[in-house]
Each structure stands twice: as structure tokens, then as C-alpha cells.
Amino acid sequence: MQLKGIIETTIVYILLSYIAMLMTSCKCTRTEIVDEVVITNNEKFGIDVSRHQGTIDWAAVKKSSPDLMFVYVKSTEGATYVDPMFSTNAAGAHAQGFKVGAYHYFRMTSSAHDQFRNLKEQIDKNVLVLIPMVDVETNDGKPRHELQDSLQVFLDLLEKEYGKKPMLYGTNRSYNEFCAPEFNSYPMYIGRYGKDAPVVKGPSHYTIWQYSEDGSIPGIPKPVDLCRFHPDCGLEDIVRE
């Protein structure tokens, strides 16, 4: 009977220790570690918008989002298209004190020079203080080398005009398929939704991570893309001056 009691006591002690260990491992905090990126409740962030977000109340955005650092607004696509909300969004965000930039959707259906003229006609340097961003998500059926040749011409024209290298946007897949590693010397704005940070081919890393397409911000009637800087980067990497 004495041996039985010792065994029972030992078993109970082991079970209690195991339960305590499980409870310790399940403690929650307000900070989440995601691929070495620290996400906190008051993190500085940015957004990108287009006509798809509808009519934005930028004063309401300013009031509700004190940690919003910058806004990229779709301006143009190809040689002729201009986003119908571009001027309104750019002026509205600028009036509320946000750092504003324009992004162009690059196409292989028109020349780099024609696309440059389309973008240049829309940019007001007094309003758009961020470096231009070039969205590369399709090759329009053209070979990779042709896309890269045309893209390089476009990027060179932008750098000459605005005095600083432009930024490249792509999803994690499209950037690696069309741009990496040849264009990794440019700032990179990479879309990868969820908890896994973008990974680009070659010895480099993203500048900005677009981590969600379902952001909810008062003043913006539809879901909006949210993004954060890489821990080694900041606003100084994307302002023109």
C-alpha cells in the first residue's frame, strides 16, 4: 500500500508539471513576431489606393489613422490610361499632410517612352514627394528579356527626371518571375498577404511589405492595401529629396 501511494503521488506530480508547462507556452502578448518583423498595435504603416477604393474622405482618414505615414496613389497604366480618381486622391491626401506618391502600372502593349510621357503629365512635384513606383505584374505575353529591356528604359527615364531611383512593385511571385535578381538594386514594394514576409531572389530584401489587401480604415469605403517598412528601411528611402 505504501508503494502504491508513492506511485500515485509521483504520477499526480508529473501530470501537474505537464499542465503547468502547457499553460506557460500558451500565454498571449500584444506583440506578434512574424519572420522577425515585430508587429505592434501602434505601428507606422502606409497604404496604396486607386479608383477601386471609391470616394475617400481624407480628413476622416487623417483623424482615424495617426500612424499612417504615406500614401501611394494609382496614376496611370500603359500609354494612355489615367486613373479617374488620381488627382482627387493625390490632392486630398496631400492636403491632410500625408506623404504622397504615384504608381504606374507597366504594360508591354506600349513603349517605355510613351508610358513615361503618360506618367510625367500627371505628376505634380509639389504634391508627389515620394519616388514614383512602377507596378510590374504582367509581361503581356512577351519574353522575359524583352520585358526587362523595356522596363530598364522606363526606370532610367524616371530616375533622370526625378533624381532618384524609382521603386518597383510586384507580388512575391511576379517580382521574382520578372524582376529578380536583375532589378534588386531598386527599392522594392512587395505584396505578400499573410504572416510570411516576402522573400526575393538574390542578396537583397524588400523595402516595403504589402501584407494585407483587406485593411479597414474609417474614411475609405472599401478594403485597402496595408503595408509596412522592412526593419532596416524607412521613409527616407522613398522620399525624392
C-alpha atoms as one frame of an Amber mdcrd trajectory, in Angstrom:
protein
   0.000   0.000   0.000   2.844   2.383   0.778   4.484   1.745  -2.619   1.141
   2.273  -4.335   0.743   5.654  -2.626   4.219   6.754  -3.704   3.495   5.797
  -7.304   0.171   7.654  -7.298   1.789  10.780  -5.810   4.533  10.677  -8.462
   2.010  10.376 -11.283  -0.020  13.329  -9.973   3.158  15.460  -9.708   4.151
  14.628 -13.302   0.667  15.495 -14.601   0.587  18.804 -12.725   4.036  19.742
 -14.075   2.955  18.955 -17.631  -0.208  21.069 -17.288   1.827  23.997 -15.919
   4.218  23.763 -18.866   1.321  23.864 -21.349  -0.219  26.899 -19.654   3.093
  28.765 -19.783   3.556  28.064 -23.502   0.052  29.398 -24.297   0.447  32.838
 -22.741  -0.544  35.637 -25.124   1.075  39.017 -25.596   0.179  42.137 -27.591
   3.249  41.772 -29.775   3.486  39.157 -32.524   6.736  38.040 -34.142   6.342
  37.311 -37.849   9.508  36.379 -39.765  11.496  38.672 -37.443   9.123  41.573
 -38.173   7.645  42.987 -34.975   4.000  43.935 -35.345   2.624  46.203 -32.628
  -0.670  47.983 -32.125   0.770  51.423 -32.896   2.981  50.532 -35.836   3.625
  53.139 -38.515   2.210  51.973 -41.837   1.308  53.005 -45.386  -1.447  52.367
 -47.928  -1.952  52.356 -51.673  -5.233  53.358 -53.285  -6.941  53.661 -56.665
 -10.430  54.191 -58.033 -11.331  50.784 -56.568 -11.465  52.291 -53.065 -14.262
  54.666 -54.096 -14.531  58.265 -52.875 -12.180  58.711 -49.924 -12.747  61.171
 -47.080  -9.116  62.082 -46.428  -9.929  64.238 -43.405 -11.585  61.213 -41.781
  -8.563  59.080 -42.684  -6.266  61.602 -41.022  -8.393  61.724 -37.891  -8.703
  57.959 -37.537  -5.169  56.925 -38.513  -2.435  58.950 -36.787   0.118  56.227
 -37.568  -0.431  56.375 -41.345   2.885  57.606 -42.789   2.447  57.598 -46.565
   0.024  57.021 -49.428   0.709  55.693 -52.918  -1.999  56.563 -55.441  -2.510
  54.853 -58.798  -1.912  57.420 -61.507  -1.539  55.732 -64.874  -1.370  52.485
 -66.827   0.255  51.913 -70.175   0.500  54.831 -72.604  -2.959  56.385 -72.256
  -4.893  55.313 -69.154  -5.222  57.724 -66.211  -6.960  56.590 -63.024 -10.092
  58.796 -62.767  -9.578  59.288 -59.014  -5.861  60.055 -59.192  -5.942  63.858
 -58.998  -8.637  63.839 -56.310  -6.842  61.249 -54.171  -3.404  62.819 -54.551
  -4.626  66.331 -53.708  -6.821  65.111 -50.841  -4.075  63.063 -49.184  -1.553
  65.867 -49.646  -3.922  68.419 -48.090  -4.078  66.303 -44.936  -0.301  66.248
 -44.622   0.386  62.722 -45.863   3.499  61.933 -47.882   2.102  61.072 -51.313
   3.485  59.174 -54.286   2.170  57.969 -57.649   2.333  54.479 -59.096   2.186
  53.420 -62.731   1.044  50.001 -63.967   3.637  48.954 -66.526   2.478  47.252
 -69.713   4.252  45.686 -72.665   1.486  46.789 -75.012   3.101  50.225 -75.474
   6.613  51.655 -75.492   8.522  52.750 -72.415   8.780  56.298 -73.772   5.027
  56.588 -74.350   4.322  55.275 -70.858   6.820  57.730 -69.383   5.082  60.638
 -71.085   1.731  59.472 -69.734   3.036  59.332 -66.169   5.034  62.553 -66.362
   1.991  64.530 -67.485   0.193  63.580 -64.270   2.938  64.194 -61.710   2.933
  67.442 -59.760   6.285  67.543 -57.962   4.844  69.850 -55.311   2.250  67.234
 -54.336   4.008  63.945 -55.049   7.039  63.971 -52.777   7.677  60.216 -52.863
   9.658  58.472 -55.586   7.458  57.099 -58.391   6.540  53.434 -58.143   6.272
  51.063 -61.108   3.855  48.137 -60.819   5.138  45.085 -62.724   2.676  42.194
 -62.601   2.409  41.037 -66.223   4.606  40.567 -69.258   1.598  40.684 -71.626
   2.875  37.509 -73.253   6.296  38.943 -74.126   9.614  37.186 -73.379  11.229
  38.000 -70.042  14.266  39.650 -71.623  12.064  41.984 -73.682  10.128  42.994
 -70.581  13.346  43.695 -68.702  14.821  45.729 -71.561  11.714  47.920 -71.838
  11.390  48.229 -68.075  15.005  49.370 -67.772  14.390  52.148 -70.302  11.353
  53.275 -68.311  13.210  53.224 -64.998  16.139  55.171 -66.457  13.773  57.867
 -67.743  12.155  58.161 -64.320  15.469  58.346 -62.488  16.753  61.048 -64.821
  13.551  63.079 -64.430  13.097  62.801 -60.667  16.679  62.477 -59.470  16.333
  59.215 -57.574  15.744  55.571 -58.393  12.050  54.723 -58.617  10.525  51.865
 -56.669   9.321  48.577 -58.131   6.099  46.892 -57.071   5.189  43.263 -57.613
   3.622  40.354 -55.847   6.157  37.987 -54.354   5.571  35.727 -57.356   5.566
  38.344 -60.115   8.612  40.200 -58.814  10.680  37.023 -58.633   9.417  35.898
 -62.039  10.009  39.147 -63.937  12.472  41.310 -61.991  14.680  39.419 -59.550
  17.583  39.489 -59.151  18.417  41.860 -62.023  16.484  44.817 -60.540  17.224
  44.262 -56.853  19.208  47.498 -56.609  15.896  49.369 -56.792  13.647  49.872
 -53.750  11.089  47.065 -53.672   7.428  47.225 -52.645   6.372  43.560 -52.482
   2.881  42.190 -51.988   2.585  39.024 -49.937  -0.565  38.716 -47.856  -0.469
  36.926 -44.529   2.172  36.297 -41.892   5.082  35.309 -44.140   7.294  38.217
 -45.184   8.329  38.497 -48.851  11.485  36.720 -49.974  13.169  37.895 -53.184
  15.749  36.075 -55.250  19.269  37.356 -54.787  21.166  39.052 -51.949  18.613
  41.721 -51.101  15.320  42.302 -49.298  12.091  44.237 -49.726  11.849  47.897
 -48.756   8.090  47.813 -48.153   5.899  44.784 -47.477   2.266  44.975 -48.619
   0.939  42.494 -46.088  -2.843  42.843 -46.441  -5.455  43.706 -49.056  -8.298
  43.797 -46.546  -7.456  46.849 -44.442 -10.361  48.773 -42.906  -9.781  52.489
 -42.351 -12.529  54.997 -41.473 -12.912  57.368 -44.402 -12.085  54.720 -47.022
 -15.322  52.998 -48.069 -13.771  49.799 -49.427 -10.949  47.478 -48.275  -7.492
  48.935 -48.775  -3.954  47.548 -49.087  -1.803  47.941 -45.963   1.989  47.909
 -45.875   4.950  48.287 -43.539   8.640  49.058 -43.931  11.353  46.442 -43.616
  13.054  46.855 -40.203  16.151  48.258 -41.959  14.211  50.802 -44.051  12.154
  53.930 -43.518  10.538  56.974 -45.051  13.927  58.407 -46.019  14.302  55.559
 -48.535  11.272  56.621 -50.594  11.169  60.434 -50.451  12.536  62.199 -53.521
  14.544  64.829 -51.632
